[in-house]
Amino acid sequence: MRNRLIGTSMAGVMAAGGLLALSPLQTQQAQAAPPGDRTVTATLFERPYADVGKICTDSLGPAGYGYVEVSPATEHIAGPQWWTSYQPVSYRIAGRLGDADAFQGMVSACHAAGVKVIADAVINHMSAGSGTGTGGTQYSKYNYPGTYSDPDFHTCRQDITDYTNRENVQTCELVGLADLDTGSDYVRSTIAGYLTGLRKMGVDGFRIDAAKHMAAADLQGIRSKMPDPGFWVSEVIYGSGEAVQPDEYTGLGDVDEFRYGTHLKSAFQGGDLSGLQNVADGKLAGDKATTFVDDWDTERNGSTLSYKDGDTYKLANAFMLAHPYGSPNVFSGYEWSDKDAGPPSGSDGWTNMHADPEITGMVGFHNAVGDAALTDWWSQGSAIAFGRGAKGYVALNNGDGDLQQTFTTSLPGGTYCNVAKASPDNCAGNTVTVGDDGKVTATVPAKGVLALDTAATS
């Protein structure tokens, strides 16, 4: 598991034209607590920044998350749909999720809770039309006053049609969005200025949206213009036979491993989990892969499991947090029936998956076992169990009935708390005993998890 620890950051950024500029009068240092073994990210999709700060304090920090990923910090097109956040019209923080003050407050609160901040960065494109942005900017496609004008965009003014053609994928337009010429020195400098502004506000790293649609060399060119680019994870969706492949981007940082979520859906809905022992096969190297059960795109296109799959979805997340492959990202969005629907306006309607006790218990498990190797694999149709050396053991039952089994573990003998069901400091009724021979006899309920680690014993 790689170390994402990133250095100090400076607070105090104000809007200046279309970019973010450091205010010389504000030089207070904001240092996040080192995450140590905290390597799990929670994506709080479309959560207002003020709410994210409170969630870091109340939930993410205490649960042991190391990172929170937040939705784009730009002024964007007006409209209630979620995807309006992904059509920027300037690089001011003036969207529906909050202004620069709210964003700065969020970063400070998360850092105080020991949680680092990853900002979703939309830098491949601007909008698909014209109008007035959420911060009052008047714009038209290919003309964004103070930021970009017509020569700053690729000359292919047509939609992408051929994913086997690299030039088509990386210079034409993604669903009609004005495609920035990221080979241009001016465009690179402008994007680097925006990202550097966020770094100076304390942002620790970036998720690069639509990275597949920008040449890796162009992205490296942007990074080279930043004094400290921080941690990057690139969104590159794998496609068999396509011209652009995920491993091209590993030199920039981590890469989203979309094959992981589709693999988990196939296994958990197919009834046989045994193949998950080798879930890493055919995918990115584990030290470069960001793993996730779903994200906002895949939950809507049906390629992965989602919160709509109930207990099976939670089981898949538990597996992700228990298995050593990749760096896990827990997706926490909102309930929807209309695929275009934007986020709730109040406290109701969020899935709050990041705070589900079964998920937070497994975040603790993930932190406790660290980089311990996969051991003691056992499988039986819809049930699997495996160890993480002498530090942890987990059993998952995706069946419709209880699983009664004696498992062979590498754990030292003792009484353990099932952290998938209870907090170690309040584990009455949820303890199991591991014998001196490492064996444990337990009942794992239907759609249930047994998770034991050496940080939760009595």
N, C-alpha and C positions, 0 to 999 in steps of 0.2 A: 504494500500500500504506500503510495507516494506521500511526501510531505508537502502540503499546500501552504505552509506557514509563510506569510507575506509581511513585510515590514511596516513601520509606522506610517501614519497618514496625517494629513493636515486638514483641519476643519476650516470652514469659512469660504464658500464659493458663491459667487453671485452671477446672475445672468448678465452678459455683455454682448449685445448684438445677437447673432444666432448661436453663439458658443458659450461655454462656461469659462469664467476667468477668475483667478484667485484674487481675493481682496487683500491688499497688503496690510490692512488694519486688523485682520483676523488671523492670528497665527497660533491659536490654541491647538496643542497636539492631542490627537485621539488615538490611543493605542489599544487595540483589541487584546484581550487576554489570549495567551497562546492556546490553541485548541488541543495540544497534546495528542492523545489518541482519538480525538473526535474527528471523524472523517465522513459522517453522514450529512447530506444536504437535504433540506426541506424546501421544496418549491411552493411558495404561497402565491399561486396564480391569481393575478388581478386583485390582490388585496391592497387596500389603501395603505400608504406608507406609515401613517400614524398607527394603524392597526398592527402592522408588521412589527413595529417597535415594541408594542405591548405584548405581542405573542412571543417575541424573543425573550422578554423579561419573565413572562408567566409560564411559558411552556417549553420553547425550544432550548433555552439555556439549561433549565433544570433537567430536561429529558436527556441531555447529552449530545444534541445536534452540534456539529461544528460549523455549519454554513446554512445560510438562508439565501435562496434565489428569488429575486423580485422582478416583477414585470417592468417593461421599458420605461425609462425615465426621460421622456421627450415630450414636447408638444406634439399632438397628433391630430388627425382629422376628427371632426365632430361626429357623433353618432353613438347609439347605445350598444352596438355589437362589440363583442370581445376583440375582434380583429382590427378595430379602429386604432388600438394601441400599437399595432404593427405597421401603421402608415404614418411615419413622422413627417412633420412639416417644418420643424426647426429643432435645434438641439437644446432649447430651453427646457427646464423641468417645469412644465405647465400643463400636465395632463389630468385626467380624471382621478388619478390615484393620489395626487397631492402636488404641492409646489416644492421649491428648493428647500424651504425651511422645514417642511414635513419630511422630506427626504433626508436632510441632515440630522434631524431629530431621530429618525429611524436608525440611521447608521450608528449614532452615538449610543442609543439604547441597546442595540444588538451587540455592539462591542462591549458594553458594560456587562452584558449577560454572557460574554465569552463566545459569541456567535459572529462569524465573519460574513460579509455581505458580497454576494455575486449578483451583478446587475445584468439583466437581459439587454443586449446591445443590438439595435436594429441599424445596421450600417451598409447593407447591400443595396438599399433602395429608399425611395421616399414614397410619395402617394401615387394614387392612380387617377386622380382628378383634380378639381380646383374647388376653392371655397375659403372659409375662415376656420383656422385651427382653434383648438381648445384654449389657447392662450391669446387669441386675437390676431394671429398672423394671417394676412391675406396671401394666398398662394395659388399657383396653378401648376399643373404637371410640367416638370422641367424648369420651373421658376420659383425659387424659394428665397425671397428677398433677404439679403445679408448672409446667406448661406451658400446657395447654389443657383446657377443659371444653366441654360440649355447646353453649353459646351461641356458641362461637367457630367453629362450622362452618355452612356453608350449609344452609338448610332443605330443599333438594331432596335427599332421601335415596334417590335412584334413580340407576341407571347412565345415562350419556350415551347418547342414542338418535338425536339429530338434529343432524348437523354443519352443517346450514343455519340452525340456530337459535342465535344467539350466547349467549343466556341459558342454554340447555341445555348448551352446551359449557363454559361458564365458571362455572356454579353447581351443576351436577349432578356425579355421582361417576364418575371414571375407573376403570373395572373394579372398582367397589366400594370404592374408597379414600375414607376420610373427607375431604371436601373443605373446606379451610379458607376462612373468610370473609375474603378478603384485602382487602375493603373496610372491615373493622373496624379502628379505630385501635389497639386492643390487639393484634390479630393482626399488624398492620404493625409495631408497635413491638417485638413479640417476635421476629419474623423479622429485623428490622433489628439487634436486639441480637445474635442468633446470627451473622449475617454480619459484623458489626463485630468480634465476638470473633475470627473467623477472620482478618480483616484485621489485627488486632493481633498475631496469631501470624505474620504475614508473608505471608499469601495475597495474591496480586496481582490476582486477578479471579475471576469465577464463570461457570460454565455454569449457566443457569437451567433446570432440568429441567421439562418439561411447561409451559413458559411460555404456550403456546397456550391453556391452560385457566385462565389468569388474565388479567384485563383489563390492557392495557398501562398504563392509568392507575393501577391498583392497584400494579403493579410500580414505577411512578414514585413512588408514594406511599411505598413501602418505601425506595427509594433516597434520597428526600428526608430520611429520618430517620437516614441514615448520615452521619457527618462526612466520610468519604471512601469512596465505594462501590466505587472501583476499576473495572476493566474487566469488562463483562458481555457474554456471548453467550447469546442466547435460543434455546431449542429450540422451533421453530414449524414443524410439518410442513405443507407445502403440500397443499391439496386443492382441485381444481377445483370452483367453485361453492359452496365453503364460506363460512360467515359470517365466520370469523376467518382473516386472511391474514398472511403473514410480514412484509410491509412495514409493518404497524402497529407493529412492535417496533423498527424501526431507530433510533428516537430514544433508545432505551436503550443502544445499542451494536450489536454485530454480531448476526447471526441465522444459524443453521444453514441452509444451502441444500440441502435434501433432493433437489431436482430434479437437482442436479449428479450425484449418485451414480447415479440411475436413468438419466440421459442417458449416462453412461460405460458402464454395463452394456449398454445397447442398442447403442452404437457398437462396443464391443469384442467383443461376442458376435454382432453382425450382419454383421461382415466388411467394413464400409466406415467408415473413420475420417475421411473428408474433411470431414464436417459438424462435426467438433470445432474447426475453425478459429473458428467462431462459437459456441462452447460457452456464452458468457455470454448469448446471446439468450433473452429470456423469463424471465430470472432476476433476482435482486436485484442492485443495483449492486455492482460488484466491491469497493468500499471498505467495504461492509457485509456481505459474504457470507463465511461460514466454509465452506470446501469440504472434502469428504471422500469417499473411495471407498466407505466403509461405516462403520457403527458397530455397537454390540452389538444393537440392535433390527433394523437392516436386514440384517445378516448372517444373522439367524435367520428373518426373514420372506421372504427371497429376493428382495427388491426391488432389491438391489445385488449387485455382485460381492463375494466374500469370499476369505479365505485358501484356501478349498477350491478356488478357481479357479486356483491355482498361478501359473505364469508370466504368465498374462493379468492376474491381479490385480496383480502387481508392475508390469507395463506401465502399467496404469491409474494406479497411484500415481506412476510416473515421469512420466506426462503431467501429472498434477495439479501436481507439483513444478516442472515445466518451463514450463507455461503461465501467463501473468500474471494470470488471473482469480482473484479471491478470496484468502483467507488459508488455506493448506492445513493440514489436520489429519490426521496419519498415525495410523490406528487399530492398536493392538497389544493383542490379547486372548489367548485360549487356545483350544486345540483342543476341539471338542465334537461329540458325536453326539446327545445329549439336549439339546434346546433350553433346558431349565430348569436344566441342570447348572451348579453353582457353580464357582468357580475351583479350580485345582489346589492341593494343600496343600504342595507342595514346588517344586523347581526344574524339574521336567519338565512338559511339556504346554502351555507357553506358546508362542505363535507367534513372539515376539520380532521382530515385523516392524519395529519401530523401529530395530533394530540390523542388519537385513539390509544387506550391503554395497552392493547396488544402490540401496536406499532412502537410506542415509546419503550415498552419493555424490551423489544427486540433491538432498538437503538442502543439500549444499555448493554445487551448481549454482544452486539457488534463491537462496541467499545471495549468490553471486557476481554474478548478473545483476540483482539488485535489481528496480527498477521499469522496466527497459528494455522498449521496445515490442516487440510481436509483429511479426516481419518474415520475408521470404523463405519464405513458405509453399509447401510442395510436398506433393502427395498422389498416391497410386496404390493404390486399393483398400484393402488391409489395412495399408498403410504410410503414414506421414506424416513430415514433417520441417519444422522451422521454426527461425527465429532469434530471439534476443532482442537486437536491434540489433547493435552491434559487440562485445557482451560474451559471447554464448553461442550455441550451435547444438545442436539435438537431433534425432535421427532415431529413430523407433520402428517396429519391424517386428512386426506381429501375425500375419504369415503363417506357413505351415508350412515354408517354404524360405528359404534365404539371399537377402538383397537386396543386389545389387551396383549401385551408383549413384554418379554424380558429382553432388554437391550444390553449389548456389551459395549461399554464405554472405556475411555482412557482416563476418566476422572478419578481423583482420589476419593476414598470412602468418606461419607458424611451425609448430612441432611442439607438438601438444597431447596431453594425457592424456585417454583416455576415462574420465571419472570415474564412469560407470555400471558400469565393470568393475574399476577399480583405484584405489588411493589415489595422489594426485599425487606423493607421496614414494616410491612403489614401483610405478612404472608400466611396467616392462620388459615388452615384448610387447603393450602396449595403447596405443601411441601412433599418431597419424595426422598427416599433414602437410597443412596448409592453404597453398595457393599464394598468391603475392602478389596474384592476381586474385580471391581469396576462394573459389576452388573446392577441393573436397576429394573425392577418390574413395575410397570405403570399402565394405567388406562388413559389413552388419548381419545377424547371424544370426537365424534364426527365433526369434520371441518375445524378441528382443534389443533393446538400446538403445545408441545412440551419443550421448554427451553431452560436448560440448567447451565450456570456458569460459576466459576470459582469466586467471583466477586459477590455472589448472593448465596451465602451458606450460613448456617446457624450452628 
